[in-house]
Each structure stands twice: as C-alpha cells, then as structure tokens.
Amino acid sequence: MLLIYQIAVLLFLLVFLAILLRNLVDLTALPVNPTSCGPLVSILVPARNEALNIERCVRSLLQQEYRAFEILALDDGSTDATPELLQTLLNESDGRLRVLNGEPLPDGWHGKAWACFQLSRQAKGELLLFTDADTMHEPDALRRSVAALNNTGADMLSLTPHQELRSFWEELVVPLVYVILMCYLPIRLVWKSRNPAFCFANGQFILFRRECYERINGHASVKQALAEDVWLCREVKGAGGRVVAFNGSDAVRCRMYRSFKDIWEGFSKNLYAGLGYNTVGLFLLMLLTAALYVVPYAFFIQALSAGRFTPGQFWLPLFQIIIALACRIIIARVFTQSLFMVFLNLFSQLILIAIAVNSFWIIHSGSGAKWKGRAYNFS
C-alpha cells in the first residue's frame, strides 16, 4: 500500500509538471510593436490607503504610448495621504486624469467591487482597463494589451504581471500564486473551453470590452466575491464571452504585499473566496499540498535517519521532491523569482496550509476577512 501511495503521488507531480510545460507554451507574451491607434480606453484605478503606491502607478499610466485613453482614479475613503497625492497628480496632469471621491460602501458589497463599479459608471471608453494602485506600467503596456485583445477577438483579457518581491516573506510566499496557476490550471482551457471551471483573471490588470462588461452587469455581478477577478471571468464565460490570458511580466509590475501581516491577511481573504467558499475544495487543496510537498520530506528524512533506502521510503519520495523543486525552478526562471527561495519550498507550502486553515476559520468563526481596514464575512 505504501508503494502504491508513493507512485500515486509521483504521478500527480508528473501531471502537474506536464501542465506547467504546456502552460509555458500557451501563456504567450503580449504582441510586440503594435499600433498605438485604437478605441478610447478608460483606465480605472481604485485606491484605498495607497499612499505608498498611487503616485508611481498613475505617473506610469500617464506615460502610455497608446493615443486614446483617459485615467479615472477613485479615492475609496482613504485615511492616509492618498487624496492629497491624487490632487497633486491631477494638478500636474494634462487633462487625461480625473479623480473621483468614492461613495459610502453599501451593504452587501466589498470595497474593491464597489469602487470599480463606480469608476465604470463614469468611464467614457469603449474599452475598460481595471488596474490596481500597486502596479507600474511600461509605456507600451496599454497598446500591446489592446492589440492582444483585438488579435484574439476576446471580450476579457488579463495578464500575469511581474511580482516585485523585496523581502524574505514576499519571496517565500507570493511565488506560490504562480505555482497554483502554472501547475494546476491548463491555461489553454481558459482560452478554448466555455466551462466556467477553467478560469483565470488577475485583478491587477483586466481589460474588458465595455459591451461585455455591461452585459454581465459589471462588478455588480460579483459584489460579494472577495476574489472578484476569478468570478468576473466566470461571469464572462457564463454569458458566452471569451477570456484570454497573457504573460505580462515585461509590461506590468506589481508589489502586492510589503509585510508578513499583509501577506497573511491578503491570502487569507482570497484563498477560500477564490474557491467559492467550497469547504471540500479547500480541504482537498490542503490535503494535496501536504501529500505532494510536505509528506515526501518526512519519508525522506525518516529513511535517511534509519538507513532504509527502499523505493517506498527513500527513492520515490526523493523523486517527488526533485520534481516539485524542478517545477519551482522553471517558474522562478520564467517569472524572474529567487532561485534560492525555491529550495525553501517545504516552508512555503506549510505557510500555504496555515493560510488555508485561517481562510476557513475567519469565515466560519464570524470574524470575517480583513483588508484595508474593513471586515467582510460573505460566504
């Protein structure tokens, strides 16, 4: 039975390696040197307590080479210097920037969805780009993204930005987002399949055709979804729209979190929500994570200490560890992440399991997910 178990774990890892290798082909880069002409794009930036990020974000957006765009930034009840910084940027801009003051958060909405919905009501563009305040955009990012949307005939486009990782905890935990994306989700099926189960979207950068956005009733359709990006993708697919994803690491940069507290709260907010509060799905994820990335080390270390170099206790767990690390190395090279931190994969996965437990607990204990000074208990 032990040998059968170890072979099954090895086969799972080989399948995930195969998905990763296929995804490297399917997650293509954005078009290079496309035209800078096209329909008006409304770039929509929700901002709540983003004093550390908002200036860099807006200045990069103002430098876009695409000709027809407007920028709308909404201050969502910030308690830091965000409003003052937005006012300074407005005074310095060439008329392409508009600054909105957010309305109070209604019952039954989460903050980002409400801010984005307000922005969409004021937008004039045929295309709507929702981007986070902690992003920075290369000058050609918008024109390349519009070209990709037009070339594919898609209704919704999302990118995988380059994640800026400047601290130990960021480098340890944040790359797991790419492990889950690249090893668990066949990206080809995001493009090709109408099944809403195959969804990917990254709220750091989502480009919509306005007609499609309005057809699904925009962010009102996901007003209680804390992982609103994935659920927007589900809504688009459910309405018959087409979703595409590109590797945008050379076009957009983002620093999601700056401390372990931010990482803990941010991932705890999104993990259970991203699974649709499916308890079975969450516990299967924890079980799979433990079986594939944690338990092999226990077998390997026990075999070493006991001097038992059998297939079930030593060699198969060793191969499992090697394959898991190989996946991490490939992802680190593609997305410019730390190779050294790859070898701390065991600790990364243990933290992921702890986050999953906390993600479940904060909802079912009634305390709610906390983010930006607000607490949510949607489930």
Secondary structure, 3 states (H helix, E strand, C coil): CHHHHHHHHHHHHHHHHHHHHHHHHHCCECCCCCCCCCCCEEEEEEECCCCCCHHHHHHHHHCCCCCCEEEEEEECCCCCCHHHHHHHHHHHCCCCEEEEECCCCCCCCCHHHHHHHHHHHHCCCCEEEEECCCEEECCCHHHHHHHHHHHHCCCEEEEECEECCCCHHHHHHCCHHHHHHHHHCCHHHHHHCCCCCCCCCCCCEEEEEHHHHHHCCHHHHHCCCCCHHHHHHHHHHHCCCCEEEEECCCCEEECCCCCHHHHHHHHHHHHHHHCCCCHHHHHHHHHHHHHHHHHHHHHHHHHHHHCCCCHHHHHHHHHHHHHHHHHHHHHHHHCCCCHHHHCCHHHHHHHHHHHHHHHHHHHHCCCCEEECCEEECCC
